[in-house]
Amino acid sequence: MAISNIRYGEGVTKEIGMDLQNLGAKRVCLMTDKNLSQLPPVNAVLNSLAKYGINFQMYDNVRVEPTDQSFLDAITFAKKGEFDAYVAVGGGSVMDTCKAANLYSSSPMSDFLDYVNAPIGKGKPVTVPLKPLIAVPTTAGTGSETTGVAIFDFKELKVKTGIASRAIKPTLGIIDPLHTLSMPERIVANSGFDVLCHALESYTALPYNMRSPCPSNPINRPAYQGSNPISDVWALHALRIVAKYLKRAIRNPEDREARANMHLASAFAGIGFGNAGVHLCHGMSYPISGLVKTYKPKDYNVDHSLVPHGLSVVLTSPAVFAFTAQMHPERHLEAAEILGADIRTARIKDAGFILADTLRKFLFDLNVDDGLAAIGYSKADIPALVKGTLPQERVTKLSPRPQTEEDLSALFEASMKLY
């Protein structure tokens, strides 16, 4: 099990200047994005850095849903700055960009594809020491403050991929629930769906002792190892919090209890999936994001079309869990019950349909777009979506049920319309 150190509490961001002082940091790189740079979370960090006399440079050019090019821009900034510590203030996009900047500036001779997951990159193990990175998440979603994963859109192939190594996980995650109060409604919803799928996918992933072959050396053991008894605890607990608080957090921005609990659930699910992994919802989401045409989501102040990561993941969830349930039906049924289904008279062989229906109802209640068709896809796009899923072996092979190209086509087709 590998996780970051975590500090939780209202207002703990004010300690970050002392943390950097304790690390002996002389040149700090502060990363965020253009929207956040004007908002209270970044202000809280800046105030603490000023109070403790921390010398820093700010990079606020992070792209929401990063690309290989946006990673490279941040890496260039990091190499020039010769920083001895990093601070990321933002959602998954900011934290992931900062992890990549830290990695490649610590390994300046490496080619960009050296550490990118195979088969797209070389997937080399990270053997260089990295600088300390403190992550301050502002969304209740990605759990990136706890994981060694950084995801980006590889533009040339129109597909999302990433870098996965325990070496890049943050040194410390500062989880300050005050930061979630600046999230608009749809960002709360979409980042919450990421938490939901992290929990569901890691709990239903192929069990760790069924994954093969065994790595020839522990350094090659992947971060994502399959469902396991420790991740299960975190995944189920996160799922219970999502069931209780996500709707409240979306519907009422003033509901501090709900938003604070979702912030914690994001880290809990991160601890779970960061070690167990995710499977088909995430594997299929990467081409859904990568092949986006003109969709621009509400509440995202961006100049490019994008499908928010949490949305791209959750739209396939009813189809995916109907498909995977035959392998571990009792787990799928348990998840449906946590999400509100009455399973007293349920038959175990109907577990997949019951979980799928429970998810559809959940999404319908939260005004989620009606399937892939609603975000601009049609049947004609299915071959390209399947082609974009095939390289995602790091996650697709953790599905409890193996899948053919025909299976993937059927899953995309079933996800075109949800209600």
Disulfide bonds with the S-S distance in Angstrom:
none
